[in-house]
């Protein structure tokens, strides 16, 4: 980004506006669920990595939780296996869970660690199996969808140790079962559970939309702030519907379990993380108690 045309006064105003937020989040934990177009587009990906390293540099404890749906689908296609979804969740048989584990905990996770290091950060790659971090049970649905899990327990010891040693934990969302099973877990759900157990100050869900809209086809109808008590009414009105329901349910769960604020932010906008955390206006939709 070319900043040569920005006046000295405007530059100083940005820094002055950011200062109280830097002080507020210093020493606090922010969990970021990373996915969507921001993972695929190279320019956006670089902006996210830069934001995360900057946050860590000013004393914010960042935990990055990621998905990798497109990469999983691509690998399945390479081995001649069709991706199938039931109620928005990937059907995960024995062959598919092996691919999920390989792609998420291997390729995608380690690539993100490399990117953060390349941008000057200290990062370590983890998956839910490490240190028994994420424990899950089989997801119950009308139709059996295989090795898809719901989190029953989060053990934060390994995350806490990484943060204490100055690392950015990068977590892929495969979880272990009580009897040695491996489960594919929704990344939004995992991020909410991790944020709650870490007593995080903030949970950010990066998406490919502006936030919660009164009219889903009109970005100007963005609802900037929602209280948990308003959610049932918004669902009844049809404002919260379809694919937004599980995302917002994750936000509600996190807030009810002690996370101060959760946000759905537009990952298509470069540096949306910094805009949300360090500016007065913020970005996207905030959910609070």
C-alpha positions as CSV (number, residue, x, y, z in Angstrom):
1,X,0.0,0.0,0.0
2,X,1.3,3.4,-1.0
3,X,1.2,5.8,2.0
4,X,3.3,8.6,0.4
5,X,0.2,10.7,-0.2
6,X,-0.9,10.5,3.4
7,X,-0.1,13.6,5.4
8,X,2.0,13.6,8.5
9,X,-1.0,14.8,10.5
10,X,-3.2,11.9,9.3
11,X,-0.4,9.4,10.1
12,X,0.0,10.7,13.6
13,X,-3.8,10.7,14.1
14,X,-4.0,7.0,13.2
15,X,-1.3,6.2,15.8
16,X,-2.9,8.3,18.5
17,X,-6.3,6.6,17.8
18,X,-4.7,3.2,18.0
19,X,-2.8,3.8,21.3
20,X,-5.7,3.2,23.8
21,X,-6.6,0.0,22.0
22,X,-3.0,-1.2,22.0
23,X,-2.9,-0.5,25.8
24,X,-6.3,-2.3,26.2
25,X,-5.3,-5.5,24.5
26,X,-1.7,-5.6,25.8
27,X,-1.3,-8.9,27.6
28,X,-4.8,-10.1,26.6
29,X,-5.6,-13.0,24.3
30,X,-7.3,-12.6,21.0
31,X,-8.4,-15.8,19.1
32,X,-8.7,-15.4,15.3
33,X,-10.6,-17.9,13.2
34,X,-8.9,-17.7,9.8
35,X,-10.7,-18.9,6.6
36,X,-12.5,-17.9,3.5
37,X,-11.0,-15.7,0.7
38,X,-8.4,-14.3,3.1
39,X,-6.7,-17.8,3.0
40,X,-6.8,-18.1,-0.8
41,X,-5.9,-14.6,-2.0
42,X,-2.2,-13.9,-1.7
43,X,-2.5,-10.2,-1.0
44,X,-5.1,-10.7,1.7
45,X,-3.1,-13.6,3.2
46,X,0.0,-11.4,3.5
47,X,-2.1,-8.7,5.2
48,X,-3.4,-11.2,7.8
49,X,0.1,-12.4,8.6
50,X,1.3,-8.8,8.9
51,X,-1.6,-8.0,11.2
52,X,-0.9,-11.0,13.5
53,X,2.8,-10.4,13.8
54,X,2.1,-6.7,14.6
55,X,-0.4,-7.6,17.3
56,X,2.1,-10.0,18.9
57,X,4.8,-7.3,18.7
58,X,2.7,-4.9,20.7
59,X,2.0,-7.5,23.4
60,X,-1.3,-9.1,22.2
61,X,-1.4,-12.9,22.7
62,X,-2.8,-14.1,19.3
63,X,-4.1,-17.6,18.8
64,X,-4.8,-18.5,15.1
65,X,-7.4,-21.2,14.4
66,X,-7.8,-22.2,10.8
67,X,-9.8,-24.3,8.5
68,X,-8.9,-25.5,5.0
69,X,-12.0,-26.7,3.2
70,X,-10.9,-25.8,-0.4
71,X,-7.5,-27.5,0.1
72,X,-9.3,-30.7,1.4
73,X,-11.7,-30.7,-1.5
74,X,-8.8,-30.3,-3.9
75,X,-6.9,-33.2,-2.4
76,X,-10.0,-35.4,-2.4
77,X,-10.5,-34.6,-6.1
78,X,-6.9,-35.6,-6.8
79,X,-7.5,-39.1,-5.4
80,X,-10.8,-39.3,-7.3
81,X,-13.1,-38.8,-4.3
82,X,-16.1,-36.5,-4.5
83,X,-16.7,-34.0,-1.7
84,X,-20.1,-34.3,-0.2
85,X,-21.8,-32.0,2.4
86,X,-24.8,-32.7,4.7
87,X,-26.3,-29.7,6.4
88,X,-23.2,-27.7,5.7
89,X,-20.8,-30.3,7.2
90,X,-18.4,-32.4,5.2
91,X,-19.3,-36.1,5.0
92,X,-16.1,-37.6,6.5
93,X,-15.6,-41.4,6.1
94,X,-12.4,-43.2,7.0
95,X,-10.6,-42.3,3.8
96,X,-11.7,-38.6,4.1
97,X,-10.6,-38.2,7.7
98,X,-7.1,-39.4,6.7
99,X,-7.1,-36.7,4.0
100,X,-8.5,-34.1,6.4
101,X,-5.8,-34.8,9.0
102,X,-3.0,-34.8,6.3
103,X,-4.1,-31.5,4.7
104,X,-5.1,-29.5,7.8
105,X,-2.5,-30.6,10.3
106,X,0.2,-31.0,7.7
107,X,0.1,-28.9,4.5
108,X,-2.1,-26.0,5.5
109,X,-0.9,-25.7,9.1
110,X,2.8,-25.7,8.3
111,X,2.3,-23.3,5.4
112,X,0.7,-20.8,7.8
113,X,3.6,-21.2,10.3
114,X,6.1,-20.6,7.5
115,X,4.2,-17.4,6.4
116,X,4.2,-16.0,10.0
117,X,7.9,-16.7,10.4
118,X,8.6,-15.1,7.0
119,X,6.8,-12.0,8.2
120,X,8.9,-11.8,11.3
121,X,6.8,-13.7,13.8
122,X,7.5,-16.7,16.1
123,X,4.9,-19.4,15.4
124,X,4.3,-23.0,16.2
125,X,1.9,-25.4,14.4
126,X,-0.5,-27.5,16.5
127,X,-3.5,-29.7,15.9
128,X,-6.2,-30.7,18.3
129,X,-4.5,-34.0,18.9
130,X,-1.4,-32.4,20.3
131,X,-1.4,-32.5,24.1
132,X,-4.9,-33.9,23.9
133,X,-5.9,-30.3,23.2
134,X,-9.3,-30.9,21.6
135,X,-11.4,-33.9,22.7
136,X,-14.6,-34.6,20.7
137,X,-17.5,-37.0,20.4
138,X,-19.2,-38.1,17.2
139,X,-21.6,-35.4,15.8
140,X,-25.2,-36.6,16.1
141,X,-27.4,-35.9,13.1
142,X,-30.4,-37.4,11.3
143,X,-28.0,-38.8,8.8
144,X,-24.7,-40.4,9.7
145,X,-21.9,-38.1,8.4
146,X,-19.0,-40.2,9.6
147,X,-16.0,-38.8,11.6
148,X,-17.4,-35.3,12.2
149,X,-17.0,-34.3,15.9
150,X,-18.4,-32.0,18.5
151,X,-15.9,-30.7,21.0
152,X,-16.5,-31.9,24.6
153,X,-13.3,-30.6,26.2
154,X,-10.4,-28.2,25.5
155,X,-7.1,-28.6,27.3
156,X,-5.3,-25.3,27.0
157,X,-2.0,-26.2,28.7
158,X,0.0,-26.5,25.4
159,X,-1.5,-23.2,24.1
160,X,-0.7,-21.4,27.4
161,X,2.9,-22.6,27.2
162,X,3.3,-21.5,23.6
163,X,2.0,-18.0,24.5
164,X,4.2,-17.8,27.6
165,X,7.2,-18.6,25.4
166,X,6.3,-15.8,22.9
167,X,5.0,-18.0,20.2
168,X,1.8,-17.6,18.1
169,X,-0.1,-20.9,18.2
170,X,-1.5,-21.9,14.9
171,X,-4.2,-24.6,15.4
172,X,-5.8,-26.9,12.9
173,X,-9.1,-28.3,14.0
174,X,-8.8,-32.1,14.1
175,X,-9.8,-33.6,17.4
176,X,-9.3,-36.8,19.3
177,X,-12.1,-39.1,20.5
178,X,-12.2,-41.0,23.8
179,X,-11.3,-44.3,22.1
180,X,-8.5,-43.0,19.8
181,X,-10.8,-41.8,17.0
182,X,-9.9,-38.7,14.9
183,X,-12.6,-36.2,14.2
184,X,-13.1,-33.4,11.7
185,X,-14.3,-30.4,13.7
186,X,-15.9,-27.2,12.4
187,X,-13.3,-24.4,12.7
188,X,-15.8,-21.7,13.9
189,X,-17.0,-24.0,16.7
190,X,-13.4,-24.9,17.7
191,X,-12.4,-21.3,17.7
192,X,-15.3,-20.4,20.0
193,X,-14.5,-23.2,22.4
194,X,-10.8,-22.4,22.5
195,X,-11.5,-18.7,23.1
196,X,-13.9,-19.5,26.0
197,X,-11.4,-21.8,27.7
198,X,-8.6,-19.3,27.3
199,X,-10.8,-16.5,28.7
200,X,-10.0,-14.5,25.6
201,X,-10.7,-10.8,25.4
202,X,-11.8,-11.1,21.8
203,X,-12.9,-13.7,19.2
204,X,-12.7,-12.7,15.6
205,X,-14.3,-14.9,12.9
206,X,-13.0,-13.9,9.4
207,X,-15.6,-14.5,6.7
208,X,-16.4,-13.5,3.1
209,X,-19.2,-11.1,4.1
210,X,-19.4,-7.7,5.6
211,X,-21.1,-9.0,8.8
212,X,-24.7,-9.5,9.8
213,X,-27.0,-7.6,7.3
214,X,-30.6,-6.7,7.8
215,X,-30.9,-7.2,4.0
216,X,-28.5,-9.9,2.9
217,X,-28.1,-8.3,-0.5
218,X,-27.3,-4.8,0.8
219,X,-24.0,-4.1,2.6
220,X,-25.3,-0.7,3.7
221,X,-27.7,-2.5,6.1
222,X,-24.8,-3.8,8.2
223,X,-25.8,-4.3,11.9
224,X,-22.7,-3.1,13.8
225,X,-23.6,-4.3,17.3
226,X,-25.8,-7.1,18.5
227,X,-26.6,-8.1,22.1
228,X,-27.0,-11.8,22.8
229,X,-30.6,-11.2,24.0
230,X,-31.5,-9.9,20.6
231,X,-30.5,-13.1,18.7
232,X,-33.9,-15.0,19.0
233,X,-35.8,-12.0,17.6
234,X,-33.3,-11.6,14.7
235,X,-33.7,-15.3,13.9
236,X,-37.5,-15.1,14.1
237,X,-37.4,-12.1,11.6
238,X,-35.2,-14.1,9.2
239,X,-32.4,-11.6,9.5
240,X,-30.2,-14.4,10.9
241,X,-30.7,-17.4,8.6
242,X,-29.0,-20.1,6.6
243,X,-25.2,-20.3,6.9
244,X,-25.1,-17.4,9.3
245,X,-26.9,-19.3,12.0
246,X,-24.0,-21.6,13.0
247,X,-21.5,-18.7,12.9
248,X,-23.6,-16.5,15.1
249,X,-24.4,-19.4,17.4
250,X,-20.6,-19.8,17.9
251,X,-20.3,-16.1,18.7
252,X,-23.2,-16.4,21.3
253,X,-21.6,-19.5,22.9
254,X,-18.3,-17.7,23.3
255,X,-19.9,-14.6,24.8
256,X,-22.0,-16.6,27.2
257,X,-18.9,-18.5,28.3
258,X,-17.0,-15.4,29.2
259,X,-15.4,-14.0,26.0
260,X,-15.8,-10.2,26.3
261,X,-16.7,-9.6,22.7
262,X,-16.9,-11.6,19.5
263,X,-16.9,-10.2,16.0
264,X,-17.7,-11.4,12.5
265,X,-15.4,-9.4,10.2
266,X,-14.9,-9.2,6.5
267,X,-11.7,-11.0,5.6
268,X,-11.9,-9.6,2.0
269,X,-10.8,-6.2,3.3
270,X,-7.0,-5.9,3.8
271,X,-5.9,-5.4,7.4
272,X,-9.5,-6.0,8.7
273,X,-8.0,-7.4,11.9
274,X,-6.2,-4.1,12.7
275,X,-9.2,-2.0,11.7
276,X,-11.4,-3.9,14.1
277,X,-9.0,-3.9,17.0
278,X,-7.3,-0.6,16.8
279,X,-9.8,1.9,15.4
280,X,-12.8,3.7,16.9
281,X,-15.2,2.6,14.1
282,X,-14.1,-1.1,13.9
283,X,-15.5,-3.3,11.2
284,X,-18.1,-6.0,10.8
285,X,-20.6,-7.0,13.5
286,X,-19.8,-7.2,17.2
287,X,-21.7,-9.6,19.6
288,X,-21.7,-8.8,23.3
289,X,-23.5,-9.7,26.5
